[in-house]
Amino acid sequence: MVSNLRRSLVRTVLCTTVFFALLGPELSISKGLSYFRCLFFLLVFAILFLYRKDLVHKFSAVQSKIIRGFLIFCGCWLGYGLLSLSWTVSFSAGVNYLGRLSMMLLLVFCLLAVVKSKQDFNKIACFLLGGFSVVILFGFIESITLRHLSVSRAYGTDLLTVTSFFRNENDLATFLTIGLPFLLVALVQPMLKRRTRFFFYLLAVLSLYLLILTGSRSNVWLVLPLIIIGALFSLCFRKIKVRQLAKNFVLYASMLGAVQLLFLSCANPHLTNRALGKLGAAVIFYQAVTDSPWGLDDDLEVGEGRCESGQVRKYLLLNGWHFLKESSFKGVGVGSIELLMATAPKVNVTNIHNWWAEILVTFGVGIFAIYFWLYSYLLWRLFKMGLVGDGIGLALFLSLGGLTIGCMAPSSVLQYAPMWILFGLALAYTNFEVLPENRQLAQ
């Protein structure tokens, strides 16, 4: 077995890696070499050379069926990706895509290898909370000063938006909806200290404030209501006194007033008007998607009509479906979508802007069906654990459930580290929750 010193070293490297993963490429040693990538390769080295003797024992002791299924699926996923290199549009682009996917799956594997108890989970959660706080704090400053980091698409421009450590506002919005469920669930835990509760409350209010400023329609109008309704609905099924339940409802409701106060006192008025205008155009976005026939043979061009964004996303899906049919539903191959979209009609971007569609069009119906089943089964397991557990399962369920829609907001989540970290923690939780020694410890 691995010594306590080595295990502690690997845990520390993992915690530091996920911290810098949240901050993205802005913190880099040089262009293309971020601190996250350096720490990631150090983590892989540490696990293989300091932790290798324990890996076989650890994974032979896996009792969670979904983790066994996930590990098998990862092998099939990467194997099919390698096979698809034989028909992909560009071999070099395919190798690049496959390398990025392998890196993210390896990050999930590292989380499964190291996180084996709630103590490990809590230690990583502290580092994730630190990274989340840094992103929120800078986003709040950015909303007042409109000074952007170099990684932002608004850097050096007059664009009125807030992106924090991400490239665009949709990436930030998805990040916020991933973290919000953990804050909302933590706020209603009865044993929480007052200072800690106030800190979580402040983070939740700032997250809501920044989420609205991003103007992300899918995250604000779809994901956020689902998270709030899910949190309130789950409270009604937990063993909580009526008085405490009423306090929790009042606590959540007070956030709306706090967010309104921030808009009145801190936010840049031009930024606020732009974000609210974008959110208010949700009906126009919906009409742009549904009014015209779903086909590539209409006379409408990009830029015509009432909402260019809605039109583009619609035609991206239609072109993707066309490519999938042309491939006989086996997928166009890794790294091919962007090259095919570059010559596709009625679109002015190359990324498909939908993670579900990206998997389906790239890898075909078979891989997509297995991925969808694993994702759904993981949600079901977390839902059952969330109703009777300590809140971790509930937060993971709400976060992963919101991500089913949130992953359709960014241009691509292939290298979106927050999503893969969430996926890894959710899988790890289903494993150590079923181990007898951990179940006894939790009780």
C-alpha positions in Angstrom: 0.0 0.0 0.0 1.1 3.5 -0.6 2.6 5.3 2.4 0.6 8.1 4.0 3.3 10.6 2.8 3.0 9.6 -0.8 -0.8 9.6 -0.7 -0.8 13.1 0.9 1.6 14.3 -1.8 -0.6 13.0 -4.6 -3.7 14.6 -3.0 -1.9 17.9 -2.7 -0.9 17.9 -6.4 -4.4 16.9 -7.4 -6.0 19.7 -5.3 -3.5 22.3 -6.8 -4.2 21.0 -10.3 -8.0 21.4 -10.0 -7.5 24.9 -8.5 -5.5 26.1 -11.5 -7.9 24.2 -13.9 -10.7 26.6 -12.8 -8.5 29.6 -13.6 -7.7 28.4 -17.1 -5.0 29.5 -19.5 -4.7 33.1 -18.1 -2.2 31.9 -15.6 0.6 30.5 -17.9 4.3 30.1 -17.9 4.4 30.9 -21.6 1.9 30.9 -24.5 0.2 27.5 -24.7 1.8 26.2 -21.4 -0.5 27.0 -18.5 0.1 26.2 -14.9 -2.8 23.8 -15.1 -1.1 21.7 -17.9 2.2 21.6 -16.0 0.5 20.5 -12.8 -1.6 18.0 -14.7 1.4 16.2 -16.2 3.1 16.3 -12.8 -0.1 14.7 -11.3 -0.1 11.9 -13.9 3.6 11.3 -13.2 2.9 11.3 -9.4 0.1 8.8 -9.8 2.0 6.4 -12.1 5.3 6.4 -10.2 4.3 7.0 -6.6 0.8 5.5 -6.6 1.1 2.7 -9.1 1.2 -0.2 -6.7 -2.1 0.9 -5.2 -3.9 1.5 -8.5 -4.6 -2.2 -9.2 -5.9 -2.8 -5.7 -8.0 0.4 -5.8 -9.7 -0.3 -9.1 -10.2 -4.0 -8.3 -12.1 -2.8 -5.2 -14.4 -0.6 -7.3 -18.0 -1.5 -6.3 -19.8 1.1 -8.3 -21.2 -0.3 -11.5 -21.3 3.0 -13.1 -17.5 3.5 -12.6 -16.8 0.1 -14.1 -19.1 1.0 -17.0 -17.4 4.4 -17.4 -13.9 3.0 -17.5 -15.0 0.5 -20.1 -16.7 3.2 -22.1 -13.6 5.4 -22.0 -11.6 2.6 -23.6 -14.3 2.2 -26.3 -14.6 5.9 -26.8 -10.9 6.5 -27.4 -10.6 3.3 -29.4 -13.5 4.4 -31.7 -11.8 7.8 -32.0 -8.6 6.1 -33.1 -10.5 4.1 -35.6 -12.3 7.2 -36.9 -8.9 8.6 -37.9 -9.2 6.3 -41.0 -12.1 8.4 -42.4 -11.6 11.8 -40.7 -11.3 14.9 -42.9 -7.9 15.8 -41.5 -5.6 13.3 -39.8 -3.6 16.0 -37.9 -6.8 17.7 -36.7 -8.1 14.3 -35.6 -5.0 13.6 -33.6 -5.2 17.0 -32.0 -8.9 16.5 -31.0 -8.2 13.0 -29.7 -5.3 14.3 -27.6 -7.4 16.9 -26.0 -10.2 14.4 -25.2 -7.7 11.9 -23.8 -6.3 14.7 -21.5 -9.8 15.4 -20.0 -10.6 11.7 -19.6 -7.3 11.2 -17.9 -8.2 14.1 -15.5 -11.4 12.2 -14.6 -9.3 9.0 -14.1 -6.9 10.9 -11.7 -9.9 12.1 -9.6 -11.2 8.5 -9.4 -7.8 7.2 -8.4 -7.3 9.7 -5.6 -10.7 10.6 -4.2 -11.8 7.6 -2.2 -13.4 9.1 0.9 -15.4 12.1 2.0 -12.3 13.5 3.6 -10.6 13.5 0.2 -13.7 15.0 -1.3 -13.8 17.8 1.3 -10.1 18.7 0.8 -10.6 19.1 -2.9 -13.8 21.0 -2.3 -11.8 23.6 -0.3 -9.4 24.2 -3.3 -12.3 24.3 -5.7 -14.0 26.8 -3.4 -10.9 28.9 -3.5 -10.7 28.9 -7.3 -14.4 29.6 -7.5 -14.0 32.6 -5.2 -11.1 34.0 -7.3 -13.2 33.8 -10.5 -16.2 35.4 -8.8 -14.1 38.2 -7.2 -12.4 39.2 -10.4 -15.7 39.0 -12.3 -17.2 41.4 -9.8 -14.3 43.9 -10.2 -14.6 43.4 -14.0 -18.3 44.4 -13.9 -17.4 47.7 -12.4 -14.2 48.6 -14.2 -14.7 46.8 -17.5 -11.0 45.8 -17.4 -10.7 42.4 -19.0 -8.0 39.7 -18.8 -5.9 38.9 -21.9 -7.7 35.5 -22.4 -11.1 37.3 -22.8 -12.5 38.0 -26.3 -13.3 41.5 -25.0 -9.6 42.3 -24.2 -8.5 45.4 -25.9 -12.0 46.2 -27.2 -15.0 48.3 -26.1 -17.2 45.2 -25.8 -19.6 45.5 -22.9 -19.4 42.1 -21.2 -18.0 40.2 -18.2 -16.0 37.0 -18.8 -13.6 36.8 -15.7 -11.0 34.1 -16.4 -12.9 32.7 -19.4 -12.8 33.6 -23.1 -16.5 34.5 -23.4 -19.6 35.2 -21.2 -21.2 31.8 -22.0 -18.3 29.9 -20.6 -18.5 32.0 -17.4 -22.3 31.5 -17.2 -21.9 27.7 -17.4 -19.2 27.8 -14.8 -21.5 29.8 -12.4 -24.4 27.3 -12.9 -22.0 24.5 -12.1 -21.0 26.1 -8.8 -24.3 27.6 -7.6 -25.9 24.3 -6.6 -23.1 23.6 -4.1 -23.6 27.1 -2.5 -27.4 26.8 -2.4 -27.2 23.4 -0.7 -24.5 24.4 1.7 -26.4 27.4 2.9 -29.2 25.3 4.3 -27.0 22.9 6.2 -27.9 23.2 9.9 -24.4 22.8 11.3 -22.8 25.6 9.3 -21.1 28.3 11.2 -22.4 31.9 10.8 -19.2 33.2 9.2 -19.1 30.4 6.8 -22.8 30.8 6.0 -22.3 34.5 5.3 -19.4 33.8 3.0 -21.4 31.2 1.0 -24.3 33.7 0.9 -22.1 36.4 -0.4 -20.6 34.1 -3.1 -24.1 33.0 -4.1 -25.4 36.6 -4.5 -22.3 37.6 -6.5 -22.7 34.5 -8.7 -26.4 35.4 -9.4 -25.3 38.9 -10.1 -22.6 37.9 -12.6 -24.8 35.2 -14.2 -27.4 37.9 -15.1 -24.6 40.2 -16.4 -23.4 37.5 -18.8 -26.7 37.6 -20.6 -26.6 33.9 -21.3 -30.2 33.0 -22.2 -29.9 29.2 -21.7 -28.2 29.5 -18.3 -30.4 32.2 -16.9 -33.9 31.2 -18.3 -33.5 27.4 -18.3 -30.6 26.2 -16.1 -31.0 28.6 -13.2 -34.8 28.0 -12.7 -34.2 24.2 -12.8 -31.5 24.5 -10.1 -33.6 26.7 -7.8 -36.8 24.6 -8.3 -34.8 21.4 -7.7 -33.2 22.8 -4.5 -36.5 23.9 -3.1 -38.3 20.7 -4.2 -35.6 18.5 -2.5 -35.9 20.5 0.7 -39.5 19.4 1.0 -38.5 15.7 1.0 -35.8 16.0 3.6 -36.4 15.6 7.3 -36.5 19.3 8.2 -38.9 21.1 10.6 -41.4 23.5 9.1 -39.8 26.4 10.9 -36.4 25.6 9.5 -37.9 25.0 6.1 -39.5 28.5 6.1 -36.2 30.0 7.1 -34.5 28.4 4.1 -37.2 29.7 1.8 -36.7 33.2 3.2 -32.9 32.9 2.9 -33.2 32.0 -0.8 -35.8 34.8 -1.4 -33.5 37.4 0.2 -30.9 36.8 -2.4 -33.1 38.5 -5.0 -33.1 41.7 -3.0 -29.3 41.5 -2.5 -28.8 41.0 -6.2 -31.0 44.0 -7.0 -29.0 46.1 -4.5 -25.8 45.2 -6.3 -27.2 46.3 -9.7 -28.4 49.6 -8.2 -25.1 50.4 -6.4 -22.2 48.7 -8.3 -22.9 47.5 -11.8 -21.9 49.6 -14.9 -25.2 50.9 -16.3 -24.3 50.3 -19.9 -23.2 46.7 -19.1 -26.5 46.1 -17.3 -28.6 47.5 -20.1 -26.8 45.3 -22.6 -27.2 42.1 -20.5 -30.9 42.8 -19.7 -31.6 43.6 -23.4 -30.0 40.3 -24.4 -32.0 38.3 -21.8 -35.2 40.2 -22.8 -34.7 39.0 -26.4 -35.2 35.4 -25.4 -38.6 35.3 -27.1 -37.0 36.7 -30.3 -34.3 34.0 -30.0 -37.0 31.3 -29.7 -38.9 32.7 -32.7 -35.8 32.8 -34.8 -35.3 29.1 -34.1 -38.9 28.0 -34.6 -40.6 30.4 -37.1 -38.8 29.3 -40.3 -38.9 25.6 -41.5 -36.2 23.3 -40.2 -34.3 22.8 -43.4 -31.3 24.0 -45.3 -33.3 24.8 -48.4 -35.0 27.9 -47.2 -34.2 31.4 -48.6 -33.2 32.9 -45.2 -29.5 34.0 -44.9 -27.5 34.5 -41.8 -28.1 38.0 -40.5 -31.6 38.3 -41.9 -34.5 38.1 -39.5 -34.7 39.1 -35.9 -32.0 37.1 -34.1 -28.8 36.1 -35.8 -27.6 34.0 -32.9 -30.7 31.8 -32.9 -30.5 31.3 -36.7 -26.8 30.3 -36.6 -27.4 27.8 -33.8 -30.3 26.3 -35.7 -28.3 25.9 -39.0 -25.3 24.5 -37.1 -27.6 21.7 -35.9 -29.1 21.2 -39.3 -25.7 21.0 -40.9 -24.5 18.7 -38.3 -27.5 16.4 -38.9 -26.7 16.5 -42.6 -23.0 15.5 -42.0 -24.2 12.6 -39.7 -26.5 11.2 -42.3 -23.8 11.5 -44.9 -21.5 9.4 -42.7 -24.2 6.7 -42.4 -24.6 7.6 -38.7 -21.1 6.3 -37.8 -19.9 9.9 -37.2 -17.7 12.2 -39.3 -14.6 11.4 -37.3 -12.5 13.2 -34.7 -11.6 16.8 -35.5 -13.8 16.9 -38.6 -16.8 19.1 -37.6 -15.0 22.5 -37.7 -13.5 21.7 -41.1 -16.8 20.7 -42.5 -18.6 23.7 -41.0 -16.1 26.0 -42.7 -17.7 25.2 -46.0 -21.3 24.6 -44.8 -24.1 26.9 -45.9 -25.9 29.5 -43.7 -23.4 29.5 -40.8 -20.6 32.0 -40.0 -18.9 29.9 -37.2 -17.3 26.5 -37.4 -17.9 25.0 -33.9 -21.3 23.3 -33.5 -22.0 25.1 -30.1 -23.7 22.0 -28.6 -21.8 19.3 -26.7 -24.5 16.7 -27.2 -24.5 17.4 -30.9 -20.7 17.4 -31.0 -20.6 13.8 -29.6 -23.4 12.6 -31.9 -21.9 14.1 -35.1 -18.3 13.2 -34.3 -18.6 9.7 -32.9 -21.9 8.5 -34.3 -25.1 7.1 -32.8 -23.5 4.2 -30.9 -21.1 6.2 -28.8 -23.7 8.9 -28.2 -26.3 6.4 -27.0 -23.9 4.9 -24.4 -22.7 8.3 -23.2 -26.3 9.4 -22.8 -27.2 6.3 -20.9 -24.2 6.6 -18.5 -25.0 10.3 -18.0 -28.7 9.5 -17.2 -27.8 6.6 -14.9 -25.3 8.8 -13.0 -28.0 11.5 -12.5 -30.4 8.9 -11.2 -27.9 7.5 -8.7 -27.0 11.0 -7.5 -30.7 11.8 -7.1 -31.4 8.8 -4.9 -28.3 9.6 -2.8 -29.2 13.3 -2.6 -32.6 12.6 -1.0 -31.0 10.7 2.0 -27.4 11.9 2.1 -25.6 14.9 3.6 -26.2 17.3 0.7 -23.1 16.4 -1.5 -25.2 14.0 -3.6 -27.9 16.6 -4.0 -25.5 19.3 -5.0 -23.8 17.0 -7.5 -27.2 16.0 -9.0 -28.4 19.6 -9.4 -25.1 20.7 -10.9 -24.9 17.8 -13.3 -28.5 18.1 -14.1 -28.1 21.8 -15.0 -25.1 21.0 -17.1 -27.3 18.9 -19.5 -28.5 22.3 -20.8 -25.5 24.4 -19.7 -23.2 22.4 -22.0 -25.1 23.8 -25.0 -24.1 27.4 -24.2 -20.3 27.4 -24.8 -18.9 26.9 -28.3 -17.3 23.6 -27.0 -16.7 21.9 -23.7 -14.2 19.5 -25.0 -11.5 21.2 -22.8 -13.8 22.8 -20.4 -12.1 21.6 -17.2 -15.0 22.5 -14.7 -17.3 20.1 -16.5 -14.8 17.2 -16.4 -13.9 17.9 -12.8 -17.6 17.8 -11.9 -18.0 14.5 -13.8 -15.0 13.0 -12.0 -16.2 14.0 -8.5 -19.7 12.7 -9.2 -18.4 9.3 -10.3 -16.0 9.2 -7.3 -18.9 10.0 -5.0 -21.0 7.1 -6.3 -18.1 4.7 -5.5 -17.1 5.6 -2.0 -20.7 6.1 -1.0 -21.3 2.3 -1.6 -18.2 1.1 0.2 -19.2 -0.3 3.6 -16.5 1.4 5.6 -17.4 4.8 4.1 -21.1 4.3 4.7 -20.4 3.5 8.3 -18.2 6.6 8.6 -20.9 8.8 7.1 -23.4 7.5 9.6 
